[in-house]
């Protein structure tokens, strides 16, 4: 994985973790009650250990009861800004 990709995934993972922790007491509760994903998969996403699919983004947004746009809001996606 390229360093720039890792940075983007870390930014997203941090945002996901913040939003999840605002609504749910634990990673397991969030995963088992609301998503079609395992807690291990969510943990890998939050820790930037996996480059996930678009459909996973949709599942996460649905589980948080927000739009995908809200989930991606305020994340800088410009690669050239990482220098």
N, C-alpha and C positions, 0 to 999 in steps of 0.2 A: 504494500500500500504506500502510495506517495505521501510525503510529509504534509502537503497541502490538503490532501484528502483526509488525513488523520485530524488535522486542525478543524476542518468543517464538521467531521463526525463528533469531535469533542464539544464543539459549540452546541450542536444539536443535542448531544447526550446530556450536557449540563442543563439545557432548557427543559428537556423531558423530565429529568430528575426533579428539578424545582417544581414544575407543574404537578407531577405525580405526588410529591411530598405535601403539597398544599391541600390535596384532596383525599389522600389515602394514608393510613397509618403505617402500612408496610408494602414492600414490593410484592410479596406473595399475595396479599389481599387484592392489590390492584390487578395482578396477573390472573388470579383464579376467579375473581368476581366479574371482571369486565372485559378481558381481551381474549382473543383466540390465540394468544402467544403464551409461552411458558415464562416463568420468572427468570429463568436462565437467559433466555433470548433478550428480554427487556434489560437485564443487567449488562449483557454484552453490548447492547445499543447505548446504554447510559455511560458505559466505560470506553466507548469508541473502539471496541474490539471487533466490530462487524460492520460491513457496508451493506445496509439492508435494502429491501425492495420497496418500491412505491406502495404496494398493497399493504405492507407492514406499517407504513406511515399512516395510511387510511385507518387501519385497525386501531392504532394508538390514538389518533385523533378522536375516533368514535368512542373509545373507552374513556377518554378524558372529557367527553361531551363538548368538544370544540371542533372548529373547522381545521383542516390541514393548514390553511393560511394562518390561523391564530397560532398554531404550533410552530410555524416557521417564522413568525413575526419577530423582528428585531435581531435576526441573525445575519451577520455580514457574509454574503456568499461570494464575494469577489476574491478570486485567487491572488490577484496582484497586490492585495492589501496585506498579505502575510509576510512580506519581505522584512 
